[in-house]
Each structure stands twice: as C-alpha cells, then as structure tokens.
C-alpha cells in the first residue's frame, strides 16, 4: 500500500519575502539582557564559570567533565562481549560478490548444478491454486495497512528532480509477508495431501544465525564468519536426506571449480574482530530439530542495483552458512556418513533464488578431494512488481511454475 500525505501548496511572493526579512531583522536587533548570577546561587557558594572567557575550555573543570561524561567516551571495541583477538572475515550480505556465483562456489568449495534432481521435483505440488497465490502477493503489495515513511524516489535520468516522499509498506516487509503466505500455503496443502505431518516442520521468524569456518587455504589465520537474520527459519524434526548419493559425491573429486583469477575470493569481505566461535541457530536447546531452510527478502538499491548473478551469489553464501551452522551443531565427524543439506529462498524484486547446498566436507583445502554441491535456480520470475511508490491493483505475469519449484525445494 502506498499513501501520499496531504500537504497544501503554499504561495510565496516578493511581499512575503519583505515581511519575513523585516521580522528577522527586528528579531536580530533585540538585545538579550546581561546574565546575572541569582542571589540564591551566590548564597550556596556555587562557582559559576563564564563560557565567554578565553581560557574557559582549557580549565580543569571542563577537562574533568570530558573525562567523566559518556558523550566524550571513546568506543573501545575490546569491551564488546563477543570480541576476540583473532581477526575474522565477515559476510553479512551487504556487499555484492564481484564475480557472482563462481566466486561463491570458490569460497564454499562447491560444484554447481543448475537443475534440481528428478527425485526432488517429484515432491512438488501438482495442483496450485493461482488465485490463492495472487491473494498471497496482494496481501503484501496492496492490503497491508502499514504506513511508514518510504525512501525518496531516485530517477537515474532526471536525477535533479526532488520527488515527494510517500508513506506505505517497506519493500522488505512486503516481501516477507509474501514469503510467509507462500510457505503457509505450501505447508497446509502438503499436510492436507499427507505429504508431511503437522508436527514435522517448525517455523521461527526473524531469528539470527551465525557460522564460523576455519580452514585452509583462505581462512586459517582469519576465519570466515557468515551471519544474518532471515525472516523465516524452518526446522525439521528429521534430518534431511542427502540429495546426492555417495557415488555422486565421490565423483566430485574429478570435477573442477570455476576459476575467478585474477580476483581474490576475499575481495568483498569486511574485516572484524567480533564474532561467535559457536554456531548460532534457532532453538539451540532442542537437539531433536535440525535446520531445514531459510527464507528472506532483499531490497534492491535504487542507485546501485545488484545483478542476477550477485543476488544468486548472496543466496548461495547464506545457504552455505546455514549448512555450516547445522554441521557444527551436529558435529563435524557426522558429515562422512550423513551430509548436511540446507535450503535457501531469496525474494528480490519479484524474483526467487532457490538454493540447496549439500555440505560434504568442512575442509576447504586442496588436500580434501571431496567437494560440496550447490543446486541453484536463480532469478525465477514469480510476479512483476510495480515500483514501491506506486499502488499495485492486480498481480501481473504470475508464474505458478516458480511456486511448484519452491514447493519441491521445501518438501524435499
């Protein structure tokens, strides 16, 4: 929903300018009375300093205030409860990957698959009600009554034009509402057709996650920390079955990962000292649950929008971090017998990035022959959104096939 607040257009002329200039000159001509110390203050014996004196800011009283007052305190990063002396490389999804998906595969030591396995696609919902999907989208795009101040519109052609600010639902909140409705529709339909049980899936909202990778060749001295706060975190009562068989995993030893030379894979990471050594996942005390999937929304920058490759790379690294967090939670030794499979769903500008990562090893060095596997469906058009400053009356270019692939990913 987009709403423009009423603001009357004011007339401004030469006569108004003269009047206001005269008022301003008269106000500036007034003389303030000289400050005199009240008798009550003198009776208390309080020492009053004159701030207009030349040595006022060099006096000991002012220096003492600067030492004690919190406004003058220097922020010490070492006092943070999560501070660790060892520096780390940090990924929070704020910077785009320069070389896209290939760079994400190099970081995660993964081979890329562009199609989901046939066994996975068999789990998709055959009959999807298009009208319910349209209602789910319009719930976020039109019916939500949130009225927040939206960013100012930027026109790349007429960049000097100052557009009026509008109020409505922020883009990220719209996307999160749409994801909520899509997942609810898929889960309820799957329960009705007895594909899953009602107690099998647990959903958490806006839960943070964090994962740490210490491995050669890039992250021995400075570990990699992947952290974020997805809108939906799905937990499963049973561990996910591997998408790739043992023979397919062994066959990855003969496959090569795409090269991004001469770029360094670490070029887009920031440096920090604050991170969690242990994995941060939703419901950490419930050991019977395992991390199943993440879902979140990204908002495109008006001046510097990301490409489809950069959006997909962001989804791959987030999903890889979720798989690492789950592997740390289970124990690294379990990867040889039961690899970790994690799923990620990213909604950007009406397009879905569907990712599945099978974590076969946490050893990212060349000594380990096995590689991780990434299945990626990038930039699937779900619907065609309007600019955030316009009102959507109906859903245009709805793609039900994207919802089928989403259901196959989630129900696998």
MOLINQUI-V87221 format. One record per residue. N is the residue number from 1. PHI is phi as a letter, one per 30 degrees, with the letter a starting at -180 (none if undefined). D_FIRST is the distance of its C-alpha to the first C-alpha in Angstrom with 1 decimal. Layout:
N	PHI	D_FIRST
N	PHI	D_FIRST
//
This chain:
1	none	0.0
2	b	3.8
3	b	6.7
4	c	10.3
5	d	12.9
6	d	16.1
7	b	19.0
8	d	22.3
9	d	24.2
10	c	27.5
11	d	30.8
12	b	33.1
13	b	36.7
14	d	40.2
15	d	41.2
16	d	38.2
17	d	39.1
18	d	42.8
19	d	41.9
20	d	39.7
21	d	42.3
22	d	45.0
23	d	43.1
24	d	42.5
25	d	46.2
26	d	47.3
27	d	45.2
28	d	46.6
29	d	50.1
30	d	50.1
31	c	52.2
32	d	51.1
33	d	54.0
34	d	55.8
35	d	54.8
36	b	57.6
37	d	57.8
38	d	57.9
39	d	61.2
40	d	59.4
41	d	58.2
42	d	61.7
43	d	63.2
44	d	61.1
45	i	62.4
46	d	59.0
47	d	59.3
48	c	57.0
49	c	56.3
50	c	55.8
51	d	52.8
52	d	54.3
53	d	57.4
54	d	57.9
55	c	58.2
56	d	55.5
57	d	53.1
58	c	56.1
59	d	57.3
60	d	57.5
61	d	55.3
62	d	52.3
63	d	53.0
64	d	53.1
65	d	49.7
66	d	48.3
67	d	49.8
68	c	48.5
69	d	45.1
70	d	42.2
71	d	40.5
72	c	43.4
73	d	43.5
74	d	43.2
75	d	40.8
76	c	43.1
77	d	41.5
78	d	44.5
79	d	43.6
80	d	40.4
81	d	41.0
82	c	40.1
83	d	42.2
84	b	44.7
85	d	47.3
86	d	46.7
87	d	44.1
88	b	41.4
89	c	39.2
90	c	35.5
91	b	32.6
92	b	29.1
93	i	27.1
94	d	26.7
95	c	29.1
96	d	29.1
97	d	32.3
98	d	34.4
99	c	36.0
100	i	33.2
101	d	34.0
102	d	37.8
103	d	37.6
104	d	35.7
105	d	38.5
106	d	41.2
107	d	39.8
108	d	39.5
109	h	42.7
110	b	41.2
111	c	41.8
112	c	38.9
113	b	38.3
114	c	35.8
115	b	36.0
116	d	35.7
117	d	39.0
118	d	39.8
119	d	40.2
120	d	36.7
121	d	35.2
122	d	37.2
123	d	34.9
124	d	31.8
125	d	30.4
126	d	31.9
127	c	29.8
128	c	26.0
129	d	23.9
130	d	21.6
131	d	19.6
132	d	19.0
133	d	17.9
134	d	15.3
135	d	14.0
136	d	14.1
137	d	12.0
138	d	9.4
139	e	9.4
140	d	8.1
141	d	6.1
142	b	4.4
143	d	6.3
144	d	6.3
145	d	6.7
146	d	7.5
147	b	7.9
148	c	10.2
149	d	11.9
150	d	11.1
151	d	14.3
152	d	15.9
153	d	15.8
154	c	19.2
155	c	20.8
156	d	23.9
157	c	25.7
158	c	25.2
159	d	25.1
160	d	26.4
161	d	23.6
162	c	21.6
163	d	18.0
164	d	16.1
165	d	13.9
166	c	10.2
167	c	8.3
168	l	5.3
169	d	5.9
170	d	9.1
171	d	10.3
172	d	13.0
173	d	11.2
174	d	9.2
175	d	12.7
176	d	14.5
177	d	12.7
178	d	13.6
179	d	17.0
180	e	17.5
181	d	16.9
182	d	19.2
183	d	21.9
184	d	21.9
185	d	22.3
186	d	25.1
187	d	26.8
188	d	26.9
189	d	28.1
190	d	30.7
191	d	32.0
192	d	32.3
193	c	34.4
194	h	36.3
195	d	35.5
196	b	34.8
197	c	35.6
198	d	33.2
199	c	34.9
200	d	34.9
201	c	31.5
202	b	30.1
203	c	26.6
204	c	25.9
205	c	22.7
206	h	22.6
207	c	26.4
208	d	28.2
209	b	30.8
210	a	33.6
211	b	36.5
212	b	39.7
213	c	41.9
214	c	45.4
215	a	47.1
216	d	49.1
217	c	49.0
218	c	46.1
219	c	45.2
220	d	48.7
221	d	48.8
222	c	45.1
223	d	43.2
224	c	39.7
225	c	36.9
226	c	33.7
227	b	31.1
228	a	27.4
229	b	24.9
230	d	23.1
231	d	20.4
232	b	22.6
233	b	26.4
234	c	28.3
235	c	31.8
236	c	34.4
237	d	37.5
238	b	39.6
239	d	40.0
240	d	38.6
241	d	41.2
242	d	41.9
243	d	40.5
244	c	43.6
245	d	47.2
246	d	49.9
247	d	51.4
248	d	48.2
249	d	47.8
250	d	51.4
251	d	50.9
252	d	48.3
253	d	51.4
254	c	52.3
255	c	48.9
256	c	48.0
257	d	44.8
258	e	43.4
259	d	44.8
260	c	42.7
261	e	45.7
262	c	46.2
263	d	42.9
264	d	43.1
265	d	40.7
266	c	40.1
267	d	39.0
268	c	35.3
269	c	35.9
270	c	36.0
271	c	38.9
272	a	38.8
273	b	41.1
274	c	38.7
275	a	38.2
276	c	39.0
277	d	42.2
278	d	41.1
279	d	38.2
280	c	35.1
281	b	33.5
282	d	31.7
283	h	34.1
284	d	37.2
285	d	39.6
286	c	39.0
287	d	41.3
288	d	41.0
289	c	37.5
290	b	36.8
291	d	33.8
292	c	32.3
293	a	29.1
294	b	26.3
295	b	22.6
296	a	20.2
297	b	17.5
298	c	18.4
299	c	16.5
300	d	18.4
301	d	19.8
302	d	19.2
303	d	22.9
304	b	24.6
305	d	22.7
306	d	24.7
307	d	26.5
308	d	26.4
309	d	29.7
310	d	28.5
311	d	25.5
312	d	27.9
313	d	30.5
314	d	28.1
315	d	27.4
316	d	31.2
317	d	32.2
318	d	29.7
319	d	31.0
320	d	34.6
321	d	34.1
322	d	33.0
323	d	36.2
324	d	38.3
325	d	37.0
326	d	37.9
327	d	41.2
328	d	42.1
329	d	41.3
330	d	43.6
331	j	46.3
332	d	47.0
333	d	50.1
334	d	48.2
335	d	46.7
336	d	50.0
337	c	49.9
338	b	46.2
339	d	43.8
340	c	40.3
341	c	37.4
342	b	33.9
343	b	30.6
344	b	27.5
345	b	24.1
346	b	21.9
347	c	18.5
348	b	18.0
349	h	15.9
350	i	16.0
351	c	19.7
352	c	21.7
353	c	24.8
354	c	27.1
355	b	30.0
356	b	33.0
357	b	35.8
358	c	39.2
359	d	40.9
360	c	44.7
361	a	45.9
362	c	45.1
363	d	47.9
364	c	46.4
365	d	49.8
366	d	52.0
367	d	54.4
368	d	52.1
369	d	52.2
370	d	49.4
371	b	45.9
372	d	42.4
373	b	40.4
374	b	36.8
375	c	35.1
376	b	32.1
377	c	29.8
378	c	27.7
379	i	24.7
380	d	24.2
381	d	21.5
382	d	19.2
383	a	16.7
384	c	15.8
385	d	12.4
386	c	11.2
387	e	11.3
388	d	8.7
389	c	8.8
390	c	8.2
391	c	6.1
392	c	7.7
393	c	9.8
394	b	12.3
395	d	13.6
396	c	16.3
397	h	19.5
398	d	19.2
399	c	22.2
400	d	23.6
401	d	26.5
402	d	24.4
403	d	23.6
404	d	27.3
405	d	28.3
406	d	25.9
407	d	27.6
408	d	31.0
409	d	30.3
410	d	29.1
411	d	31.9
412	d	34.7
//
